[in-house]
């Protein structure tokens, strides 16, 4: 849902702040998510509300097979090089679009550079 989220880019331009691309490997393994349920949500609900509400189960407090706590799973966070932005008091739509596209490109590069290290070499990143 980052393709529709551009407020952080506008704020970076208004303040002259850097944008830092970040990707976390291992997040999707924190909870079990039924495949059929999520594909229904993807097709019908996500576009209307703008995020993925998921049916999930993780682990419980005293047992590891069912509950609402995340599973004990390592999350590997990779951080890219900061993207410079110019300070613009009233950034135009084109300014925002341009920096947003660059941010997405840098996240994709970051993913592709590290995916083999975390067992995702056969998984194509889809940014929505």
C-alpha positions in Angstrom: 0.0 0.0 0.0 3.0 2.3 -0.2 2.2 3.3 -3.8 -0.7 5.3 -2.5 1.0 6.7 0.6 2.9 9.9 -0.3 2.4 12.0 2.7 5.8 11.0 4.1 7.5 12.1 0.9 5.7 15.5 1.0 6.8 16.0 4.6 10.4 15.1 3.7 10.3 17.7 0.9 8.8 20.4 3.1 11.4 19.9 5.8 14.4 18.9 3.6 14.7 15.6 5.4 16.4 12.5 4.0 14.3 9.4 3.2 15.9 6.1 4.3 14.8 2.9 2.4 14.2 0.0 4.8 13.1 -3.6 4.3 12.4 -6.3 6.9 12.8 -9.9 6.1 10.9 -12.5 8.1 7.8 -10.5 9.1 5.4 -12.6 7.2 6.5 -15.7 9.2 5.5 -14.1 12.5 1.8 -15.3 12.1 0.1 -18.1 10.3 -2.2 -16.6 7.6 -4.8 -18.8 5.8 -4.1 -18.5 2.1 -7.7 -18.5 0.9 -8.9 -15.9 3.3 -6.1 -13.4 2.4 -6.6 -13.8 -1.3 -10.3 -12.9 -0.8 -9.2 -9.8 1.1 -6.7 -8.9 -1.5 -9.3 -9.0 -4.3 -12.2 -7.3 -2.5 -11.3 -5.4 0.5 -7.8 -4.0 0.4 -8.5 -1.5 -2.4 -11.4 -0.1 -0.5 -9.8 0.4 2.9 -6.1 0.8 2.0 -4.5 -1.9 4.2 -4.5 -5.7 4.8 -6.7 -6.8 7.7 -5.6 -10.4 8.2 -7.0 -13.5 9.9 -4.0 -14.9 11.8 -2.8 -17.0 14.6 0.6 -16.9 16.3 1.5 -18.5 19.6 0.0 -18.3 23.0 1.5 -17.2 26.3 2.0 -20.7 27.7 2.1 -22.7 24.4 3.5 -22.3 20.9 0.7 -23.6 18.7 -2.1 -21.0 18.9 -2.6 -17.5 20.1 -2.3 -13.8 19.3 1.4 -13.3 20.1 3.9 -13.5 17.2 5.9 -16.7 16.7 9.5 -16.7 17.8 11.0 -15.8 14.5 14.0 -13.7 13.6 13.3 -10.5 11.7 16.3 -9.1 9.6 16.1 -5.4 8.9 18.2 -4.0 6.1 18.7 -0.3 5.7 19.7 1.5 2.5 21.5 4.7 1.8 19.6 7.9 2.7 18.0 9.6 -0.3 18.6 13.4 -0.2 15.7 15.7 -0.7 15.6 19.5 -1.3 13.7 21.7 1.0 10.7 23.0 -0.9 8.0 25.0 1.1 5.2 24.0 -1.3 6.3 20.9 -3.2 4.5 20.3 -6.5 2.7 17.1 -7.4 5.6 16.3 -9.8 8.2 16.9 -7.0 6.3 14.4 -4.7 5.9 11.8 -7.5 9.5 12.0 -8.5 10.9 11.5 -5.0 8.3 8.8 -4.3 9.3 6.8 -7.4 12.9 7.1 -6.4 12.1 5.8 -2.9 10.2 2.8 -4.3 13.1 2.0 -6.6 15.6 2.1 -3.7 13.4 -0.2 -1.7 13.3 -2.6 -4.6 17.1 -2.4 -5.1 17.5 -3.1 -1.3 15.3 -6.1 -1.5 17.0 -7.6 -4.6 20.4 -7.0 -3.1 19.6 -8.9 0.1 16.9 -11.4 -0.8 19.3 -14.4 -1.3 20.8 -13.9 2.1 17.4 -14.4 3.8 16.0 -17.3 1.7 13.8 -15.2 -0.7 15.8 -15.6 -3.9 12.7 -17.1 -5.7 10.3 -14.5 -4.4 9.5 -11.4 -6.5 8.8 -8.3 -4.5 5.4 -6.7 -5.3 4.9 -3.2 -4.1 1.3 -2.2 -3.9 
